[in-house]
């Protein structure tokens, strides 16, 4: 049996795209070459790795067994290349970073260009997803490091507290309630603009509002934080949002942070790396940069 890193990278590309043609395009290869590489890998393993459905190719049980090994070997191969690149040319190479939505959209989206400015030979890809998705991707070596808003449950991750953020009740500056000290009763009668029902941030918001004895009588749901901020910015509606996401609008006078008696809620953000994966010089430098800034 002879398995190559090239075959594993093609396997990963097919898994990610679900189609041989899309994998070929992503890898800048011909479709026949990708198809042949997959066939050779399946012959070496004496197992089919994908099943076909109406949408394309879907990884099967055999492929699911191979996936973490492929991630591990490809990661180590990339680290080896990067090790000698850094040794010969200074800090350079590629880095795959994952983040939960608030930290990704409002913190790392600003930090990465600053890091890139000081390290022009570095290529960084930022993946923004729910914390559970980022945790899984780091655990399975799909990402080099991650930043999430809940302490991870995976046992193969190293964790360090990164940031602390307040959870705020926010309204538009023209909303009449912005000029008075609100009560739980008065806030209960407001129109609440919240994330969609399946969102973790909505579940958290509802829990905090119930603990403050705020009973929502009417509400709107929106799929993005940007849409929620624009909605309450009209002067109609109230929301629960992280301070990191609204600080600029509050400083510009567009939104107002309400002070409700007894309301004092915050959450921590954590950095995560794979426990058995030594960090490259690039990953270490980027992590240090995120903690120092």
DOTORRO-562478 format. One record per residue: residue in three letters; x, y, z of N, C-alpha, C in turn. Coordinates in steps of 0.05 Angstrom, whole numbers, padded with zeros to 5 digits, always signed. Example, Ala and Ser with C-alpha at 12.3 -4.5 7.8 and 13.67 -1.06 7.14 Angstrom:
residues 2
ALA+00264-00114+00156+00246-00090+00156+00264-00066+00156 SER+00257-00045+00142+00273-00021+00143+00258+00001+00157 
end
This chain:
residues 293
UNK+00017-00024+00000+00000+00000+00000+00018+00025+00000 UNK+00012+00044-00018+00027+00068-00019+00007+00092-00022 UNK+00006+00108+00000-00012+00131+00000+00005+00156+00000 UNK-00002+00175-00017+00013+00200-00019-00002+00223-00007 UNK+00013+00244+00000+00000+00268+00010-00018+00281-00012 UNK-00009+00278-00037-00025+00289-00059-00052+00275-00061 UNK-00053+00249-00057-00078+00235-00057-00096+00244-00035 UNK-00084+00248-00011-00100+00257+00012-00110+00285+00008 UNK-00094+00303-00004-00103+00330-00009-00126+00330-00029 UNK-00125+00312-00049-00147+00310-00068-00172+00298-00054 UNK-00168+00279-00037-00191+00268-00021-00204+00290-00005 UNK-00188+00307+00008-00199+00329+00024-00214+00349+00007 UNK-00203+00355-00016-00216+00374-00034-00243+00364-00044 UNK-00244+00338-00050-00270+00326-00058-00290+00327-00035 UNK-00280+00320-00011-00297+00321+00012-00308+00349+00017 UNK-00291+00370+00014-00300+00397+00019-00319+00408-00002 UNK-00315+00400-00027-00331+00411-00049-00355+00393-00057 UNK-00352+00367-00052-00374+00349-00059-00375+00341-00089 UNK-00356+00351-00104-00356+00345-00133-00327+00343-00142 UNK-00321+00324-00160-00294+00321-00171-00287+00346-00188 UNK-00306+00357-00203-00300+00380-00220-00292+00404-00203 UNK-00307+00409-00181-00300+00431-00164-00274+00427-00150 UNK-00268+00402-00142-00242+00396-00129-00220+00402-00149 UNK-00224+00393-00174-00203+00398-00194-00198+00427-00198 UNK-00219+00443-00198-00216+00472-00202-00201+00484-00178 UNK-00208+00476-00154-00195+00486-00130-00165+00479-00129 UNK-00158+00456-00140-00131+00446-00139-00115+00453-00164 UNK-00128+00466-00183-00116+00473-00209-00106+00448-00223 UNK-00123+00428-00223-00116+00402-00236-00139+00396-00256 UNK-00133+00376-00273-00154+00368-00292-00173+00348-00278 UNK-00198+00347-00288-00217+00329-00276-00208+00300-00278 UNK-00198+00291-00301-00188+00263-00302-00166+00257-00282 UNK-00148+00276-00277-00126+00272-00258-00137+00268-00230 UNK-00156+00285-00223-00168+00283-00196-00183+00257-00193 UNK-00199+00249-00214-00214+00224-00213-00195+00200-00211 UNK-00173+00201-00225-00154+00179-00224-00140+00177-00196 UNK-00134+00200-00185-00121+00200-00158-00140+00188-00137 UNK-00165+00195-00139-00185+00184-00120-00187+00154-00124 UNK-00188+00145-00150-00190+00117-00156-00166+00102-00145 UNK-00142+00113-00148-00117+00100-00138-00118+00098-00108 UNK-00127+00119-00094-00129+00118-00065-00149+00097-00056 UNK-00172+00096-00069-00192+00076-00061-00181+00047-00067 UNK-00166+00044-00088-00155+00018-00094-00134+00010-00073 UNK-00118+00029-00064-00098+00024-00044-00111+00015-00018 UNK-00133+00028-00011-00147+00022+00014-00168-00001+00010 UNK-00172-00008-00014-00192-00029-00021-00220-00022-00009 UNK-00226+00004-00011-00252+00013-00001-00261+00038-00016 UNK-00286+00040-00021-00297+00065-00031-00299+00085-00009 UNK-00293+00111-00015-00293+00131+00006-00316+00151+00004 UNK-00330+00150-00019-00353+00169-00023-00376+00153-00034 UNK-00400+00163-00027-00425+00153-00040-00436+00176-00057 UNK-00451+00169-00077-00462+00190-00095-00491+00194-00089 UNK-00499+00220-00087-00528+00226-00084-00535+00248-00105 UNK-00558+00260-00103-00567+00279-00123-00550+00304-00123 UNK-00536+00310-00101-00520+00334-00100-00491+00329-00107 UNK-00482+00305-00109-00454+00299-00116-00443+00276-00099 UNK-00419+00279-00090-00406+00259-00074-00406+00266-00044 UNK-00414+00246-00028-00416+00250+00001-00398+00229+00014 UNK-00382+00238+00033-00364+00220+00047-00380+00198+00061 UNK-00371+00173+00059-00384+00150+00072-00369+00142+00098 UNK-00377+00120+00110-00365+00112+00135-00335+00107+00132 UNK-00327+00095+00110-00298+00091+00105-00283+00117+00103 UNK-00295+00136+00088-00282+00162+00085-00280+00177+00112 UNK-00301+00173+00129-00300+00186+00155-00278+00176+00172 UNK-00270+00150+00168-00248+00139+00183-00222+00151+00174 UNK-00219+00156+00147-00195+00166+00136-00191+00196+00142 UNK-00213+00211+00144-00211+00240+00146-00193+00251+00168 UNK-00195+00243+00193-00177+00254+00213-00147+00247+00208 UNK-00142+00224+00197-00115+00217+00190-00104+00234+00167 UNK-00122+00240+00148-00114+00257+00125-00108+00285+00136 UNK-00126+00295+00153-00121+00322+00165-00094+00323+00179 UNK-00089+00302+00195-00064+00301+00211-00039+00301+00193 UNK-00040+00283+00172-00016+00281+00155-00012+00306+00138 UNK-00034+00317+00128-00031+00342+00112-00021+00365+00129 UNK-00031+00366+00154-00022+00387+00172+00007+00385+00178 UNK+00017+00360+00183+00045+00356+00189+00062+00362+00165 UNK+00053+00355+00141+00067+00361+00117+00070+00391+00113 UNK+00049+00406+00118+00049+00435+00115+00068+00447+00136 UNK+00068+00436+00161+00085+00446+00182+00115+00442+00174 UNK+00120+00419+00162+00148+00413+00154+00158+00433+00133 UNK+00141+00438+00113+00148+00458+00093+00152+00485+00105 UNK+00133+00492+00123+00134+00519+00135+00159+00522+00153 UNK+00166+00500+00167+00189+00501+00184+00214+00509+00169 UNK+00219+00498+00146+00243+00504+00131+00240+00530+00116 UNK+00215+00538+00109+00211+00564+00097+00218+00586+00116 UNK+00208+00583+00141+00214+00602+00162+00243+00603+00168 UNK+00256+00580+00169+00285+00578+00175+00301+00593+00154 UNK+00293+00591+00129+00309+00603+00108+00301+00632+00101 UNK+00276+00639+00106+00266+00665+00097+00253+00682+00118 UNK+00254+00674+00143+00239+00689+00163+00210+00680+00164 UNK+00194+00694+00180+00166+00686+00184+00150+00690+00159 UNK+00140+00669+00148+00123+00670+00124+00107+00644+00124 UNK+00090+00641+00104+00074+00617+00102+00044+00622+00105 UNK+00028+00602+00109-00001+00604+00111-00011+00595+00138 UNK-00033+00607+00145-00045+00602+00172-00076+00601+00168 UNK-00088+00580+00179-00117+00578+00178-00128+00583+00206 UNK-00143+00605+00209-00153+00614+00235-00184+00612+00234 UNK-00196+00602+00256-00224+00601+00258-00234+00619+00281 UNK-00258+00629+00279-00268+00646+00301-00299+00645+00302 UNK-00309+00648+00326-00338+00652+00329-00345+00679+00316 UNK-00371+00684+00312-00379+00706+00295-00372+00733+00306 UNK-00378+00738+00331-00372+00765+00341-00343+00771+00341 UNK-00326+00753+00351-00297+00758+00352-00286+00759+00324 UNK-00296+00742+00306-00286+00743+00278-00293+00768+00263 UNK-00318+00776+00266-00328+00800+00250-00318+00826+00262 UNK-00315+00827+00288-00309+00853+00301-00281+00856+00313 UNK-00267+00834+00316-00240+00836+00328-00219+00826+00308 UNK-00221+00800+00300-00200+00789+00283-00200+00801+00255 UNK-00223+00809+00245-00224+00822+00218-00207+00847+00218 UNK-00202+00859+00241-00185+00883+00242-00156+00875+00249 UNK-00152+00855+00265-00125+00847+00273-00110+00835+00250 UNK-00123+00819+00234-00109+00805+00212-00096+00824+00192 UNK-00109+00845+00183-00096+00863+00164-00072+00877+00178 UNK-00073+00883+00204-00051+00896+00218-00027+00876+00219 UNK-00033+00851+00224-00012+00831+00225+00000+00827+00198 UNK-00017+00827+00178-00008+00824+00150+00010+00847+00142 UNK+00004+00871+00151+00020+00894+00144+00049+00891+00154 UNK+00052+00879+00178+00079+00875+00190+00092+00850+00179 UNK+00076+00832+00168+00086+00806+00158+00076+00801+00130 UNK+00085+00816+00110+00073+00815+00083+00075+00788+00069 UNK+00093+00770+00078+00096+00744+00065+00078+00723+00077 UNK+00061+00731+00095+00043+00713+00109+00015+00713+00095 UNK+00003+00690+00092-00024+00687+00081-00042+00675+00103 UNK-00062+00690+00111-00080+00681+00132-00109+00679+00121 UNK-00121+00656+00127-00149+00651+00120-00165+00651+00145 UNK-00186+00668+00146-00203+00669+00170-00230+00655+00164 UNK-00237+00636+00180-00263+00622+00178-00281+00631+00201 UNK-00304+00643+00195-00322+00653+00216-00346+00634+00217 UNK-00350+00622+00240-00372+00603+00244-00381+00603+00273 UNK-00401+00587+00279-00409+00584+00308-00386+00571+00323 UNK-00385+00576+00349-00363+00566+00365-00360+00536+00363 UNK-00383+00521+00363-00382+00492+00362-00369+00482+00337 UNK-00374+00496+00314-00362+00488+00289-00332+00493+00289 UNK-00324+00516+00300-00295+00523+00302-00281+00503+00320 UNK-00293+00497+00342-00281+00477+00361-00276+00450+00347 UNK-00296+00441+00332-00294+00416+00318-00272+00417+00297 UNK-00270+00439+00282-00250+00442+00261-00222+00442+00272 UNK-00218+00455+00295-00191+00455+00308-00185+00427+00318 UNK-00205+00415+00331-00201+00388+00342-00194+00368+00320 UNK-00205+00371+00296-00200+00353+00274-00177+00363+00255 UNK-00163+00384+00265-00140+00395+00250-00147+00407+00224 UNK-00171+00416+00221-00179+00431+00197-00169+00460+00199 UNK-00164+00470+00223-00155+00497+00228-00130+00495+00246 UNK-00112+00515+00243-00088+00516+00260-00094+00526+00288 UNK-00113+00545+00291-00121+00554+00317-00148+00568+00315 UNK-00161+00571+00337-00188+00582+00337-00193+00601+00361 UNK-00214+00617+00358-00223+00635+00379-00253+00632+00382 UNK-00262+00624+00406-00290+00618+00410-00301+00631+00435 UNK-00328+00632+00437-00340+00646+00459-00352+00628+00481 UNK-00342+00603+00481-00350+00584+00502-00327+00565+00507 UNK-00321+00559+00532-00299+00541+00538-00304+00514+00525 UNK-00285+00504+00509-00290+00479+00493-00293+00454+00510 UNK-00308+00436+00499-00313+00410+00513-00293+00389+00503 UNK-00281+00393+00480-00263+00373+00469-00238+00370+00487 UNK-00230+00345+00491-00208+00340+00510-00181+00342+00496 UNK-00180+00344+00470-00154+00345+00456-00147+00373+00449 UNK-00158+00393+00463-00152+00421+00457-00139+00434+00481 UNK-00120+00452+00476-00109+00470+00497-00124+00496+00495 UNK-00131+00507+00519-00148+00530+00520-00135+00552+00537 UNK-00140+00577+00528-00130+00600+00544-00151+00622+00541 UNK-00158+00635+00563-00177+00657+00562-00164+00680+00546 UNK-00180+00692+00528-00170+00713+00510-00183+00740+00517 UNK-00208+00743+00512-00222+00769+00517-00246+00765+00535 UNK-00255+00788+00547-00280+00788+00562-00297+00810+00550 UNK-00323+00804+00546-00341+00822+00532-00367+00824+00548 UNK-00378+00849+00549-00404+00853+00562-00426+00846+00543 UNK-00448+00837+00554-00473+00833+00539-00492+00856+00547 UNK-00501+00871+00527-00515+00896+00532-00543+00897+00521 UNK-00560+00913+00534-00586+00920+00523-00582+00946+00508 UNK-00590+00946+00482-00583+00969+00464-00608+00978+00449 UNK-00610+01004+00446-00631+01016+00430-00620+01037+00411 UNK-00636+01047+00392-00628+01069+00375-00628+01095+00391 UNK-00612+01114+00383-00610+01139+00397-00636+01155+00397 UNK-00653+01151+00376-00678+01166+00375-00701+01152+00388 UNK-00696+01129+00399-00717+01115+00414-00723+01129+00440 UNK-00748+01137+00446-00754+01152+00471-00743+01138+00496 UNK-00742+01112+00496-00733+01098+00520-00703+01102+00525 UNK-00689+01113+00505-00660+01117+00509-00653+01139+00528 UNK-00673+01156+00534-00668+01179+00552-00678+01175+00580 UNK-00689+01152+00586-00700+01147+00613-00687+01122+00625 UNK-00689+01119+00651-00679+01095+00663-00701+01073+00661 UNK-00696+01052+00645-00717+01033+00640-00721+01013+00664 UNK-00744+01001+00664-00750+00980+00683-00756+00955+00667 UNK-00757+00932+00682-00764+00907+00668-00792+00909+00656 UNK-00810+00923+00670-00838+00925+00660-00839+00941+00634 UNK-00824+00964+00633-00825+00981+00610-00811+00967+00586 UNK-00789+00953+00592-00775+00939+00570-00792+00915+00559 UNK-00809+00904+00576-00826+00881+00567-00845+00890+00545 UNK-00852+00916+00545-00872+00926+00526-00858+00935+00500 UNK-00832+00936+00499-00818+00944+00475-00818+00922+00454 UNK-00813+00930+00429-00809+00911+00407-00780+00901+00409 UNK-00777+00875+00412-00750+00863+00414-00741+00852+00387 UNK-00718+00860+00378-00706+00851+00353-00684+00831+00360 UNK-00688+00806+00354-00670+00785+00362-00662+00767+00339 UNK-00642+00751+00344-00632+00732+00324-00653+00710+00319 UNK-00649+00695+00297-00669+00675+00290-00670+00653+00311 UNK-00693+00638+00313-00698+00619+00334-00676+00598+00338 UNK-00663+00590+00316-00643+00569+00318-00615+00579+00328 UNK-00613+00605+00331-00587+00617+00339-00581+00613+00368 UNK-00556+00606+00374-00547+00604+00402-00548+00631+00416 UNK-00541+00653+00401-00542+00679+00413-00570+00687+00422 UNK-00590+00678+00407-00618+00683+00415-00625+00668+00440 UNK-00617+00643+00442-00622+00627+00466-00610+00640+00490 UNK-00585+00650+00487-00572+00664+00510-00587+00689+00517 UNK-00595+00705+00497-00609+00730+00502-00635+00725+00517 UNK-00651+00705+00508-00676+00699+00521-00672+00691+00550 UNK-00651+00675+00555-00645+00667+00583-00639+00691+00600 UNK-00623+00709+00590-00615+00733+00605-00639+00751+00610 UNK-00656+00754+00590-00680+00771+00593-00699+00759+00614 UNK-00702+00733+00613-00720+00720+00633-00709+00723+00661 UNK-00682+00722+00664-00670+00725+00691-00674+00753+00701 UNK-00677+00773+00683-00682+00801+00690-00712+00807+00693 UNK-00729+00786+00690-00758+00788+00692-00770+00806+00669 UNK-00757+00804+00646-00767+00818+00622-00782+00797+00606 UNK-00807+00801+00602-00824+00783+00586-00831+00795+00559 UNK-00820+00784+00538-00824+00795+00512-00853+00792+00502 UNK-00865+00815+00495-00892+00815+00486-00894+00816+00455 UNK-00874+00828+00443-00873+00829+00413-00844+00829+00404 UNK-00839+00816+00381-00812+00814+00372-00809+00812+00342 UNK-00785+00817+00332-00778+00812+00304-00753+00795+00305 UNK-00750+00778+00285-00725+00762+00283-00711+00768+00258 UNK-00684+00769+00260-00667+00775+00237-00643+00756+00238 UNK-00631+00751+00214-00611+00730+00213-00583+00740+00218 UNK-00578+00766+00217-00551+00776+00222-00550+00798+00243 UNK-00527+00801+00256-00524+00822+00276-00525+00850+00263 UNK-00514+00852+00238-00515+00877+00224-00544+00886+00219 UNK-00561+00867+00211-00589+00874+00206-00603+00883+00232 UNK-00597+00869+00254-00609+00877+00280-00600+00905+00287 UNK-00575+00912+00284-00565+00938+00292-00579+00960+00274 UNK-00581+00954+00248-00594+00974+00231-00624+00977+00238 UNK-00636+00955+00246-00665+00957+00253-00669+00974+00277 UNK-00654+00969+00299-00659+00985+00323-00648+01013+00319 UNK-00630+01017+00300-00619+01044+00294-00641+01063+00284 UNK-00663+01052+00275-00685+01068+00265-00700+01082+00288 UNK-00693+01074+00313-00707+01085+00336-00731+01068+00345 UNK-00735+01046+00331-00756+01027+00339-00744+01001+00346 UNK-00750+00991+00370-00740+00965+00378-00716+00966+00397 UNK-00712+00943+00411-00691+00940+00431-00678+00913+00425 UNK-00653+00910+00432-00640+00884+00428-00619+00879+00450 UNK-00610+00854+00451-00588+00845+00468-00565+00838+00450 UNK-00543+00853+00453-00520+00849+00435-00494+00851+00450 UNK-00473+00838+00441-00446+00840+00453-00435+00868+00449 UNK-00421+00878+00470-00409+00904+00469-00389+00907+00445 UNK-00374+00886+00440-00355+00887+00418-00369+00894+00391 UNK-00394+00885+00389-00408+00889+00364-00421+00917+00361 UNK-00424+00931+00383-00439+00957+00382-00422+00981+00391 UNK-00398+00976+00401-00382+00998+00413-00379+01021+00393 UNK-00374+01016+00368-00370+01038+00349-00395+01054+00345 UNK-00418+01040+00342-00443+01055+00339-00450+01071+00364 UNK-00444+01060+00387-00449+01075+00412-00431+01100+00413 UNK-00406+01097+00406-00387+01120+00406-00395+01141+00386 UNK-00407+01133+00364-00416+01152+00343-00443+01164+00350 UNK-00456+01155+00371-00482+01166+00380-00505+01154+00365 UNK-00502+01132+00350-00524+01120+00335-00540+01102+00353 UNK-00527+01088+00371-00540+01069+00389-00535+01078+00418 UNK-00551+01069+00436-00548+01075+00464-00550+01050+00481 UNK-00531+01047+00499-00531+01024+00517-00548+01031+00542 UNK-00568+01015+00546-00586+01020+00569-00575+01008+00595 UNK-00579+01022+00616-00570+01012+00643-00595+01003+00658 UNK-00598+00977+00661-00620+00966+00675-00610+00956+00702 UNK-00623+00963+00724-00615+00955+00750-00613+00924+00752 UNK-00590+00915+00762-00585+00886+00765-00575+00872+00740 UNK-00573+00887+00718-00563+00875+00693-00533+00877+00692 UNK-00519+00856+00694-00489+00856+00694-00480+00828+00683 UNK-00479+00827+00656-00473+00801+00644-00449+00804+00625 UNK-00433+00784+00624-00410+00784+00606-00404+00756+00597 UNK-00386+00753+00578-00378+00726+00569-00348+00728+00561 UNK-00335+00705+00563-00307+00703+00557-00303+00692+00529 UNK-00281+00699+00516-00272+00687+00492-00246+00672+00497 UNK-00243+00650+00484-00220+00632+00489-00205+00627+00463 UNK-00179+00624+00465-00163+00615+00443-00160+00584+00446 UNK-00161+00570+00424-00158+00541+00425-00138+00531+00404 UNK-00122+00512+00412-00103+00499+00393-00104+00469+00399 UNK-00095+00453+00380-00096+00424+00384-00074+00417+00404 UNK-00081+00400+00423-00063+00393+00445-00038+00379+00435 UNK-00040+00363+00415-00017+00347+00405-00004+00359+00380 UNK-00011+00384+00374-00001+00397+00350+00018+00420+00357 UNK+00044+00417+00355+00062+00439+00362+00057+00463+00344 UNK+00055+00487+00355+00050+00510+00339+00074+00518+00323 UNK+00069+00526+00298+00091+00536+00282+00099+00564+00292 UNK+00122+00573+00283+00131+00600+00290+00110+00621+00282 UNK+00098+00617+00258+00078+00636+00249+00054+00636+00267 UNK+00043+00612+00274+00020+00610+00291+00025+00622+00318 UNK+00049+00617+00329+00056+00628+00355+00058+00658+00354 UNK+00070+00669+00333+00072+00698+00330+00045+00711+00327 UNK+00027+00699+00312+00000+00710+00309-00016+00709+00335 UNK-00013+00687+00350-00027+00685+00375-00017+00706+00395 UNK+00009+00709+00396+00021+00730+00413+00011+00758+00405 UNK+00009+00762+00379-00001+00788+00369-00030+00793+00379 UNK-00047+00773+00377-00075+00776+00385-00077+00781+00415 UNK-00060+00770+00431-00061+00775+00460-00049+00802+00468 UNK-00030+00811+00452-00015+00836+00459-00031+00861+00451 UNK-00047+00859+00430-00061+00883+00419-00085+00890+00436 
end
